[in-house]
């Protein structure tokens, strides 16, 4: 993704015109063809908007800023502040509560994210540098990719591992199960895990709620999680390369005072400390869980860990028993292994 405007197959004005006269059912029919390679209408309309505003340059002083995936605040207004569950925050909350147990992702691919306050600082600095006292002489509309690409490399695997550390240190007060989910690069393995770890528990919980006369909700929760992950997984299963030379040039042109007031230095961020504040921010601002509940939440985490160990051992023991009971080959292997063990000097000495 270079710092330039990309042409669109269809003019934005044409899309706006057909939206005025075409009915909703017809729009739904042509949408897949219009979206083409785009994963959803959100990214498609972003592209249309860029082309639309670029056509008015330089008659109107315009610049285009493209923040990467926006994450909770680094410092302002408060460390970890967040006001929605979109993107990685929803993944942190879902994983921390034990609801999300699998995500389709390549752990070696790089994550392109930016804290919301750094993104806003960039949006303040860019117009000043582009159209300020010493405006830049740019023949085409200026485009800036607000991303840490090449400055603070971090992979999705790093984020997940650090997220687990932060979640175990500061668990949520309400958890469905022990938060030990993981990322999987194989789509088939991921789909199997989703069936056994997401949908089957949701169906079981809703069934128990139904027979006890309570309101069912887990299947709807899993459906929303599934839709959210589908959007995010489009970006986590691809390696992205963002060019950000224009953005870095603006950052380097700022004096020390401006850099302190509007910091956009990714290098100063300690990733583990930042993710820890993201977990605390999600607890406090989204889940409305007071920090005083942390000791109780840690006790609950230890209980769920013990239950998870018992459940895992029971599952594998049952699977092994069924395998041995139903398979002559498995019984033969087990008997052969037992005979070999009985011939070992150490085992004979125990007898």
Secondary structure, DSSP 8 states (H G I E B T S, - for coil): --SS----SS-HHHHHHHHHHS-HHHHHHHHHHHHTT-SSHHHHHHHHHHHHHHTTTTTS--EEEEE-EEES-SSSSSTT--S---THHHHHHHHHTT---EEE--TTSB--EEEHHHHHHHHHHHHHHHHSTT----SS-EEEEE--TTTS--BHHHHHHHHHHHHHHS--SS-SS----EEES-HHHHHHHIIIIIIHHHHHHHHHHHHTT----HHHHHHHHHHHHHHHHHHHTS------HHHHHHHHHS-HHHHHHS---GGG--HHHHHHHHHHHIIIIIS---GGGHHHHHHHHHHHHHHHHHHHHHHHHHHHHHHHHH-HHHHHHHHHHHHHHHTSHHHHHH-
